[in-house]
Amino acid sequence: MRCLLEYILFLISVFLITPAFTIPSHAQERVVVFAASSMKDALDNIASDFEAKNPDIDIVLSYASSGVLARQIANDAPADIFLSASTDWMDYLVSQNRIKNSDIKALTTNELVVVASQMQDQDWSQLLSTTRFAMGDPSHVPAGIYAKQAFETLSQWSKVSNNAVFTENVRIALGIAERGEVGAAVLYKSDAQLSDTLQIIHTFSSNDHDQILYPAVFLTQNSDAAENFFDYLFSLDAQSVLKTSGFNKALAITNSDGSIVTNAKASSSALWPIILLSLRVALVAMLFAVPIAFGVAFILARYEFTGKAFLQALVMTPLVMPPVVTGYLLLIFFGNKGEIGQLLSNIGIEFAFKWTGAALAAGLMAFPLLVRPMRLSIEAIDQGVVDAAKTLGANRWTRFRTVYLPLSLPGVLAGAVLGFAKSLGEFGATITFVSNIPDETQTISLAIYSFLQSPNGDSAALTLMVISIAIALGAVLLSEMVSLHLNRKVRS
């Protein structure tokens, strides 16, 4: 054991000391580029070409939704260049005094298309009105905003909106469409070209929606390397890559007035469905998870068996595993194309893109927080009390009902409250498994995220934050009061 410890310490020391003696042959100047996720493939190729021609410059690319990146830049994120998929977020940065209107340049444009796994006999509008399809969230995702505008222009929104699965960016919409979880998707043409399994069945006219413009801005005025790459983005070589990737040449830039994103302006009354849905999801999650968690806790606390360590590790896995991994695994097994999901669908039970799926994800993520305090509470029960009940003739069920259950109630309550709070705030697994669909799966945490992606959503997000804090504090206070009462009752 000592040799192993010494070996580990030796490896750590080598890892820490070696970089100090490593002298690079030449120092590269870094250029940090924040870009909308829909530009990833094209921009990766452009950056590689530029680095090949300028080996002393390292292009660091960070991809996310335009809203996330703009808010980070507004809070002084170290970005040299910002490439947005929406002029709204450029307007936002102008309002935050981070950039000037005169600094914004039009980089490229795009088209909006409908894709399906195979050519359909029916018209695209009939397809979307009869089957689930994926699109960007129209409350803040530019592709979703353009799609909703197009549907409204064509008087189709009321027919297709109930079948829409809202995603956080078009790449997610592309992914679930390729997996067959939905029958179609509304994407940018540049994203549609990346798929080998999806075919374009309709291209929206540019008159159906606002111009899909990708504006660019140079943020760091004192970096020659950043300025060189910014200029390179508008070169013939870079524009050729963009065209090959499905983008079009931008002729001019027009500043928006911020009126496109109207869903972010929510009144307090419009927030109540979100709150009620969150409470329903959390309560249903606990209703089904608590009994199962108590059974697992009882087995772990009172029995020794082969594989106990593995069961303990399995129970704790959701707590340490990235939530998006849990959500993706749920999508694989319980999705419309998953083996379990298909079996349940045959008997009328669906989880993917449903509020029941949000409850399943929340219950699974909260499960370790349920089991731990329950197990500790059961282990703390005096064995003498159990033996006395056994001596008096109580069978296993009677001992469980009259001894274990009453004496472990404080732990059960503590676990239930922790699980409820976790379910109320669950985000990663939920958005990956059931998306962010208003009135169906959009819980408080997902709604806050959506509002924060909009330049006009701060007020609604803050309101939901205050409400969620109040609910959490109220639940914990109630738990403490009931726990104290139960402890006094047990002692007496």
C-alpha positions as CSV (number, residue, x, y, z in Angstrom):
1,M,0.0,0.0,0.0
2,R,2.9,2.3,0.9
3,C,4.6,1.6,-2.4
4,L,1.4,2.4,-4.3
5,L,1.0,5.7,-2.5
6,E,4.6,6.6,-3.2
7,Y,4.1,5.8,-6.9
8,I,1.0,7.9,-7.1
9,L,2.8,10.9,-5.5
10,F,5.7,10.4,-7.9
11,L,3.3,10.6,-10.9
12,I,1.6,13.7,-9.5
13,S,5.0,15.4,-9.0
14,V,6.1,14.6,-12.5
15,F,2.8,15.9,-13.9
16,L,3.2,19.2,-12.0
17,I,6.9,19.7,-12.6
18,T,7.3,18.7,-16.2
19,P,5.5,21.7,-17.7
20,A,7.9,24.0,-15.9
21,F,10.8,22.6,-17.9
22,T,8.9,22.6,-21.2
23,I,9.9,25.5,-23.4
24,P,7.7,26.0,-26.5
25,S,9.5,26.5,-29.7
26,H,7.5,29.7,-30.3
27,A,4.7,31.5,-28.5
28,Q,1.3,31.4,-30.3
29,E,-1.0,34.4,-30.0
30,R,-4.5,33.3,-29.1
31,V,-7.7,34.6,-30.7
32,V,-10.9,33.7,-28.9
33,V,-14.0,33.5,-31.1
34,F,-17.5,33.3,-29.7
35,A,-19.8,31.9,-32.4
36,A,-23.4,30.6,-32.8
37,S,-23.5,26.8,-32.7
38,S,-25.0,26.7,-36.2
39,M,-21.7,28.0,-37.6
40,K,-19.6,25.2,-36.1
41,D,-18.6,23.1,-39.1
42,A,-18.0,26.0,-41.5
43,L,-16.1,28.0,-38.9
44,D,-14.0,25.0,-37.9
45,N,-12.8,24.7,-41.5
46,I,-12.2,28.4,-41.8
47,A,-10.1,28.5,-38.6
48,S,-8.1,25.4,-39.7
49,D,-7.3,27.1,-43.1
50,F,-6.3,30.4,-41.3
51,E,-4.0,28.6,-38.8
52,A,-2.3,26.7,-41.6
53,K,-1.5,30.1,-43.2
54,N,-0.7,31.7,-39.9
55,P,1.1,29.1,-37.7
56,D,1.9,31.7,-35.0
57,I,-1.8,32.3,-34.3
58,D,-4.1,29.9,-32.4
59,I,-7.8,30.3,-33.0
60,V,-9.9,29.2,-30.0
61,L,-13.6,28.6,-30.9
62,S,-16.4,28.7,-28.3
63,Y,-19.8,27.6,-29.5
64,A,-23.2,28.2,-27.8
65,S,-26.5,29.9,-28.5
66,S,-26.2,33.6,-29.4
67,G,-28.0,34.6,-26.3
68,V,-25.6,32.7,-23.9
69,L,-22.6,34.1,-25.7
70,A,-23.9,37.7,-25.7
71,R,-24.6,37.7,-22.0
72,Q,-21.1,36.3,-21.3
73,I,-19.6,39.1,-23.5
74,A,-21.7,41.7,-21.6
75,N,-20.1,40.4,-18.4
76,D,-16.6,40.8,-19.8
77,A,-16.0,37.4,-21.2
78,P,-12.5,37.3,-22.9
79,A,-13.8,37.1,-26.4
80,D,-12.0,38.9,-29.3
81,I,-14.7,38.2,-32.0
82,F,-18.4,37.5,-31.7
83,L,-20.4,35.8,-34.5
84,S,-24.1,35.8,-33.8
85,A,-27.1,34.2,-35.5
86,S,-29.3,37.1,-34.6
87,T,-29.1,40.9,-34.8
88,D,-31.2,41.1,-31.6
89,W,-28.2,40.1,-29.6
90,M,-26.0,42.6,-31.3
91,D,-28.6,45.2,-30.4
92,Y,-28.4,43.9,-26.8
93,L,-24.6,44.4,-26.7
94,V,-25.0,47.9,-28.1
95,S,-27.5,48.7,-25.3
96,Q,-24.9,47.4,-22.8
97,N,-22.2,49.7,-24.3
98,R,-20.0,46.7,-25.2
99,I,-20.1,47.5,-29.0
100,K,-21.1,50.2,-31.4
101,N,-23.5,49.9,-34.3
102,S,-20.8,51.0,-36.6
103,D,-18.6,48.1,-35.6
104,I,-21.2,45.4,-36.7
105,K,-20.6,43.8,-40.1
106,A,-22.8,41.3,-42.0
107,L,-20.9,38.1,-42.4
108,T,-23.3,35.7,-44.1
109,T,-27.0,34.7,-44.5
110,N,-28.8,31.4,-44.3
111,E,-32.1,29.7,-45.4
112,L,-34.7,27.9,-43.4
113,V,-35.8,24.4,-44.5
114,V,-38.0,21.5,-43.4
115,V,-36.3,18.1,-43.4
116,A,-37.7,14.6,-43.0
117,S,-36.1,11.1,-42.9
118,Q,-37.5,10.3,-46.3
119,M,-39.5,11.9,-49.0
120,Q,-43.1,12.2,-47.9
121,D,-46.1,11.7,-50.1
122,Q,-48.0,14.3,-48.2
123,D,-47.4,18.1,-48.3
124,W,-44.8,19.4,-45.7
125,S,-47.5,21.4,-43.9
126,Q,-49.7,18.3,-43.6
127,L,-46.7,16.3,-42.3
128,L,-46.0,18.9,-39.6
129,S,-49.6,19.1,-38.6
130,T,-49.8,15.3,-38.1
131,T,-46.5,14.4,-36.6
132,R,-44.0,15.7,-34.0
133,F,-41.2,17.8,-35.4
134,A,-38.2,19.6,-33.9
135,M,-37.4,23.3,-34.1
136,G,-35.5,25.9,-32.2
137,D,-37.3,27.4,-29.2
138,P,-39.0,30.5,-30.6
139,S,-38.7,32.3,-27.3
140,H,-35.0,32.8,-27.8
141,V,-33.4,30.6,-30.5
142,P,-33.0,32.5,-33.7
143,A,-33.8,29.5,-35.9
144,G,-37.0,29.0,-33.9
145,I,-37.9,32.7,-34.1
146,Y,-37.6,32.7,-37.9
147,A,-39.5,29.4,-38.1
148,K,-42.4,30.8,-36.1
149,Q,-42.5,33.9,-38.2
150,A,-42.6,31.7,-41.4
151,F,-45.5,29.6,-40.0
152,E,-47.4,32.7,-38.9
153,T,-46.9,34.3,-42.3
154,L,-48.2,31.2,-44.0
155,S,-51.1,30.8,-41.4
156,Q,-49.7,27.5,-40.3
157,W,-48.7,28.1,-36.7
158,S,-52.0,27.2,-35.1
159,K,-52.0,23.9,-37.1
160,V,-48.4,22.8,-36.3
161,S,-47.5,24.4,-32.9
162,N,-48.9,21.5,-30.8
163,N,-46.6,19.1,-32.6
164,A,-43.5,21.2,-32.2
165,V,-40.6,20.0,-29.9
166,F,-38.6,23.0,-28.9
167,T,-34.8,22.7,-28.6
168,E,-32.0,24.9,-27.4
169,N,-30.4,25.1,-30.8
170,V,-30.7,23.7,-34.2
171,R,-28.0,21.1,-33.7
172,I,-30.1,19.4,-31.1
173,A,-33.1,19.5,-33.4
174,L,-31.0,17.9,-36.1
175,G,-29.8,15.2,-33.7
176,I,-33.2,14.0,-32.5
177,A,-34.5,14.1,-36.0
178,E,-31.7,11.9,-37.2
179,R,-32.4,9.5,-34.3
180,G,-36.0,9.2,-35.5
181,E,-37.4,10.6,-32.3
182,V,-39.4,13.1,-34.4
183,G,-40.8,12.8,-37.9
184,A,-39.3,16.1,-39.2
185,A,-37.4,19.2,-38.2
186,V,-37.1,22.8,-39.2
187,L,-33.4,23.7,-39.6
188,Y,-31.0,26.0,-41.3
189,K,-30.0,24.8,-44.8
190,S,-26.4,24.7,-43.6
191,D,-27.3,22.2,-40.8
192,A,-29.5,20.1,-43.1
193,Q,-26.6,19.6,-45.5
194,L,-24.7,17.9,-42.6
195,S,-27.1,14.9,-42.5
196,D,-26.9,11.8,-44.6
197,T,-30.3,10.5,-43.4
198,L,-32.5,13.6,-43.7
199,Q,-33.8,15.2,-46.9
200,I,-35.0,18.7,-47.5
201,I,-38.7,18.6,-48.4
202,H,-39.4,22.3,-48.3
203,T,-37.4,25.6,-48.4
204,F,-39.1,28.7,-46.9
205,S,-39.1,31.8,-49.0
206,S,-37.1,34.7,-47.7
207,N,-40.3,36.7,-47.7
208,D,-41.8,34.3,-45.1
209,H,-39.5,35.6,-42.3
210,D,-36.9,38.2,-41.4
211,Q,-33.6,38.0,-43.1
212,I,-31.5,35.2,-41.5
213,L,-28.4,37.3,-41.0
214,Y,-25.2,36.4,-39.2
215,P,-23.6,39.6,-38.0
216,A,-20.0,39.7,-36.8
217,V,-18.2,42.2,-34.5
218,F,-14.6,42.7,-33.6
219,L,-14.3,43.2,-29.8
220,T,-10.6,43.6,-29.1
221,Q,-9.2,46.6,-30.8
222,N,-5.6,46.2,-29.7
223,S,-5.0,42.6,-31.1
224,D,-3.4,42.4,-34.6
225,A,-4.0,38.6,-34.7
226,A,-7.7,39.0,-33.9
227,E,-8.0,41.7,-36.5
228,N,-6.3,39.6,-39.1
229,F,-8.7,36.7,-38.5
230,F,-11.7,39.0,-38.5
231,D,-10.7,40.3,-41.9
232,Y,-10.0,36.8,-43.1
233,L,-13.7,35.9,-42.3
234,F,-14.7,38.2,-45.2
235,S,-12.1,37.0,-47.6
236,L,-12.9,35.0,-50.7
237,D,-11.5,31.8,-49.2
238,A,-13.6,32.0,-46.1
239,Q,-16.7,33.0,-48.0
240,S,-16.2,30.0,-50.3
241,V,-16.2,27.7,-47.3
242,L,-19.4,29.3,-46.0
243,K,-21.0,28.9,-49.4
244,T,-20.0,25.2,-49.6
245,S,-21.5,24.8,-46.1
246,G,-24.9,26.1,-47.2
247,F,-24.6,29.8,-46.2
248,N,-25.2,32.7,-48.6
249,K,-23.4,35.9,-49.2
250,A,-24.6,38.8,-47.0
251,L,-25.2,42.0,-48.9
252,A,-26.2,44.4,-46.1
253,I,-27.0,44.5,-42.4
254,T,-30.2,45.9,-41.0
255,N,-30.5,46.5,-37.3
256,S,-33.6,45.0,-35.6
257,D,-35.8,47.0,-33.2
258,G,-36.0,44.0,-30.8
259,S,-39.7,43.3,-31.5
260,I,-39.1,39.8,-32.9
261,V,-38.7,38.0,-29.5
262,T,-42.1,38.6,-28.0
263,N,-42.4,35.4,-26.0
264,A,-39.9,36.7,-23.5
265,K,-42.2,39.5,-22.3
266,A,-44.2,37.4,-19.9
267,S,-46.6,38.7,-17.3
268,S,-46.9,37.3,-13.8
269,S,-50.1,35.6,-14.7
270,A,-48.4,33.8,-17.6
271,L,-45.9,32.4,-15.2
272,W,-48.5,30.4,-13.2
273,P,-48.8,27.5,-15.6
274,I,-45.0,27.1,-15.4
275,I,-45.1,27.1,-11.6
276,L,-48.0,24.7,-11.4
277,L,-46.3,22.3,-13.9
278,S,-43.1,22.4,-11.9
279,L,-45.0,21.5,-8.7
280,R,-46.8,18.7,-10.5
281,V,-43.6,17.3,-11.9
282,A,-41.8,17.4,-8.6
283,L,-44.7,15.9,-6.6
284,V,-45.3,13.1,-9.1
285,A,-41.6,12.3,-9.1
286,M,-41.5,12.0,-5.3
287,L,-44.8,10.1,-5.2
288,F,-43.2,7.3,-7.3
289,A,-39.6,7.6,-6.2
290,V,-40.0,7.8,-2.4
291,P,-41.4,4.2,-1.9
292,I,-38.8,2.7,-4.2
293,A,-36.0,4.7,-2.5
294,F,-37.2,3.5,0.9
295,G,-37.1,-0.1,-0.2
296,V,-33.6,0.2,-1.6
297,A,-32.5,2.1,1.6
298,F,-33.9,-0.7,3.7
299,I,-32.1,-3.4,1.8
300,L,-28.8,-1.6,1.9
301,A,-29.2,-0.9,5.7
302,R,-30.3,-4.3,6.9
303,Y,-29.0,-6.9,4.5
304,E,-25.6,-8.2,3.4
305,F,-25.4,-9.8,0.0
306,T,-23.1,-10.2,-3.0
307,G,-23.2,-7.2,-5.2
308,K,-24.2,-4.8,-2.4
309,A,-21.3,-2.4,-3.2
310,F,-22.3,-2.4,-6.9
311,L,-25.9,-1.5,-5.9
312,Q,-24.6,1.3,-3.7
313,A,-22.5,2.7,-6.5
314,L,-25.5,2.4,-9.0
315,V,-27.7,4.3,-6.6
316,M,-25.2,7.2,-6.3
317,T,-24.4,7.3,-10.0
318,P,-27.0,10.0,-11.0
319,L,-25.5,12.3,-8.4
320,V,-22.0,12.3,-9.9
321,M,-22.7,11.6,-13.6
322,P,-23.3,14.7,-15.8
323,P,-27.1,15.3,-16.0
324,V,-27.1,15.5,-19.8
325,V,-25.7,11.9,-19.9
326,T,-28.6,10.7,-17.8
327,G,-31.0,12.6,-20.0
328,Y,-29.5,11.1,-23.2
329,L,-29.6,7.6,-21.7
330,L,-33.3,8.1,-20.9
331,L,-33.8,9.3,-24.5
332,I,-32.1,6.1,-25.8
333,F,-34.1,3.7,-23.7
334,F,-37.4,5.5,-23.1
335,G,-37.6,7.6,-26.3
336,N,-40.0,6.8,-29.1
337,K,-37.3,4.7,-30.8
338,G,-36.0,3.0,-27.6
339,E,-36.9,-0.6,-26.8
340,I,-38.5,0.3,-23.5
341,G,-40.2,3.4,-24.9
342,Q,-41.7,1.4,-27.8
343,L,-43.1,-1.2,-25.4
344,L,-44.6,1.4,-23.1
345,S,-46.0,3.3,-26.1
346,N,-47.9,0.1,-27.1
347,I,-49.9,0.3,-23.9
348,G,-50.4,4.1,-24.0
349,I,-47.6,5.3,-21.8
350,E,-45.2,7.9,-23.3
351,F,-42.3,9.7,-21.6
352,A,-40.3,11.4,-24.4
353,F,-41.3,15.1,-24.8
354,K,-44.0,14.7,-22.2
355,W,-44.4,16.1,-18.7
356,T,-44.3,12.5,-17.4
357,G,-40.8,12.2,-18.9
358,A,-39.8,15.3,-16.9
359,A,-41.1,13.6,-13.8
360,L,-39.1,10.5,-14.6
361,A,-35.9,12.5,-15.2
362,A,-36.4,14.5,-12.0
363,G,-37.1,11.4,-9.9
364,L,-34.0,9.6,-11.2
365,M,-31.8,12.6,-10.6
366,A,-33.2,13.0,-7.1
367,F,-33.0,9.3,-6.2
368,P,-29.5,9.4,-4.5
369,L,-30.7,12.3,-2.3
370,L,-33.7,10.1,-1.2
371,V,-31.8,7.0,-0.4
372,R,-29.0,8.4,1.6
373,P,-30.9,10.0,4.6
374,M,-33.4,7.1,4.6
375,R,-30.6,4.6,4.9
376,L,-28.9,6.5,7.7
377,S,-32.2,6.8,9.5
378,I,-32.9,3.0,9.3
379,E,-29.3,2.2,10.4
380,A,-29.8,4.4,13.4
381,I,-32.7,2.4,14.7
382,D,-31.7,0.5,17.9
383,Q,-31.5,-3.2,17.2
384,G,-32.7,-3.9,20.7
385,V,-36.1,-2.4,19.8
386,V,-36.4,-4.7,16.8
387,D,-35.4,-7.7,18.8
388,A,-38.0,-6.8,21.5
389,A,-40.7,-6.7,18.8
390,K,-39.5,-10.0,17.5
391,T,-39.6,-11.6,21.0
392,L,-43.2,-10.4,21.4
393,G,-44.2,-12.3,18.3
394,A,-44.1,-9.6,15.6
395,N,-43.4,-11.0,12.2
396,R,-41.3,-9.3,9.5
397,W,-44.1,-7.2,8.1
398,T,-45.3,-6.2,11.6
399,R,-41.8,-5.2,12.6
400,F,-41.4,-3.2,9.3
401,R,-44.8,-1.5,9.8
402,T,-44.6,-0.8,13.6
403,V,-40.8,-0.3,14.2
404,Y,-38.8,0.5,11.0
405,L,-41.3,2.8,9.3
406,P,-42.3,5.0,12.2
407,L,-38.7,5.3,13.6
408,S,-37.3,6.2,10.2
409,L,-39.9,8.8,9.3
410,P,-37.6,11.8,10.0
411,G,-35.1,10.4,7.4
412,V,-37.9,9.7,5.0
413,L,-39.1,13.2,5.3
414,A,-35.6,14.7,4.9
415,G,-35.0,12.6,1.8
416,A,-38.4,13.6,0.3
417,V,-37.8,17.3,0.9
418,L,-34.3,17.1,-0.6
419,G,-35.7,15.1,-3.6
420,F,-38.5,17.6,-4.0
421,A,-36.1,20.5,-4.1
422,K,-33.8,18.7,-6.5
423,S,-36.8,17.8,-8.8
424,L,-38.0,21.4,-8.7
425,G,-34.6,22.6,-10.0
426,E,-33.7,19.7,-12.3
427,F,-32.4,21.0,-15.7
428,G,-29.8,19.0,-17.6
429,A,-31.5,15.6,-17.8
430,T,-34.9,17.2,-18.3
431,I,-34.0,19.4,-21.3
432,T,-32.1,16.6,-22.9
433,F,-34.9,14.0,-22.5
434,V,-38.1,16.0,-23.0
435,S,-37.0,19.3,-24.4
436,N,-38.3,22.7,-23.4
437,I,-42.0,22.7,-24.5
438,P,-44.2,25.4,-23.0
439,D,-47.3,24.0,-21.1
440,E,-45.9,20.5,-21.5
441,T,-42.3,20.1,-20.2
442,Q,-41.2,23.7,-19.4
443,T,-40.6,23.7,-15.7
444,I,-39.3,26.6,-13.7
445,S,-35.6,25.9,-14.3
446,L,-36.1,25.5,-18.1
447,A,-38.3,28.7,-18.2
448,I,-35.6,30.7,-16.4
449,Y,-33.0,29.5,-18.8
450,S,-35.3,30.4,-21.8
451,F,-36.0,33.9,-20.4
452,L,-32.3,34.5,-19.8
453,Q,-31.6,33.8,-23.5
454,S,-33.8,36.7,-24.5
455,P,-32.7,40.3,-24.3
456,N,-36.1,41.1,-22.8
457,G,-36.5,38.2,-20.4
458,D,-34.7,39.4,-17.3
459,S,-37.8,40.5,-15.5
460,A,-39.7,37.2,-16.0
461,A,-36.6,35.2,-15.1
462,L,-36.1,37.2,-11.9
463,T,-39.7,36.7,-10.9
464,L,-39.4,32.9,-11.3
465,M,-36.1,32.9,-9.4
466,V,-37.8,34.6,-6.4
467,I,-40.7,32.2,-6.6
468,S,-38.5,29.1,-6.8
469,I,-36.4,30.3,-3.8
470,A,-39.6,30.9,-1.8
471,I,-41.0,27.4,-2.6
472,A,-37.7,25.8,-1.7
473,L,-37.4,27.7,1.6
474,G,-41.0,27.0,2.4
475,A,-40.5,23.2,1.8
476,V,-37.4,23.1,4.0
477,L,-39.0,25.0,6.8
478,L,-42.1,22.7,6.7
479,S,-39.8,19.8,6.7
480,E,-37.9,21.0,9.8
481,M,-41.2,21.7,11.7
482,V,-42.6,18.3,10.9
483,S,-39.2,16.6,11.6
484,L,-39.0,18.2,15.1
485,H,-42.6,17.1,15.8
486,L,-41.9,13.5,14.8
487,N,-38.7,13.4,16.8
488,R,-40.5,14.6,19.9
489,K,-43.2,12.0,19.3
490,V,-40.7,9.2,18.8
491,R,-38.8,10.1,22.1
492,S,-42.1,10.2,24.0
